[in-house]
């Protein structure tokens, strides 16, 4: 079992921050990683980093380390999609998927990785989860226009996405103390004075409590919900993209992992994009990638130990 790393956009900072992360990893950590990439894109990035390297049939020597690589040649689709599809297939056989950043136009008809996964695996309730050392945030909707949120977030969608998250955390043995859910409207609706949508959240939470007997509570006003957190193991659930990510990125910057819940395998990525303006300048900060990649390796060990123990 490996952490399979898909290349991402060839003109973004993904490969740069990945290679910088590898340079600070131990040999033991590197043994868990396998990159799926194109030789030309790797050469361009390493040349820009002014690092001597040697491409081998099964990998890459650079900076005094060896990295396992599967080299791709086919280019009918974007490099992003070819490397991603290959890494997904490998992950399905056991392992963790790690995706380097790309742009939405590389997916042709999808808005990004999460939407692509939902289509491929025919699961509309995959969750977008963000993990950092002191904060964990789950989004119940992601790339949905604000004008559509009220219609999109039905009671069943809220329930199914919370259930997907809960069952995934249980399967991963993810350390969790409480799940705290925000409201959709200001002040969580003021008991119906500011919209009726938040009653759906209350009903969904009650259904989950009856089924799982787990500590899940809400809805709380989104603007003050952070104060409900008592432990870094609490998971804060926000109803829409900017409601949750505004809190997360303000508190954590780009030191965090973007994790997809509900796939046949764990999927991690750094909590930042391609930053095209930094491409080829050797200026990209690798710390967020290193953090999330280490989290992916920890997850690999966790699921490996679970299989070894019969769980």
Helices and strands as residue ranges (DSSP letters): E 2-6, H 14-24, H 27-30, E 33-38, H 39-48, E 53-56, E 59-62, E 65-72, H 79-92, E 95-99, G 104-107, H 113-120, E 127-132, E 135-139, G 146-148, H 149-152, H 155-172, E 179-182, G 186-192, H 198-212, E 216-220, G 225-228, E 235-238, H 241-252, E 257-261, E 267-270, G 276-278, H 287-308
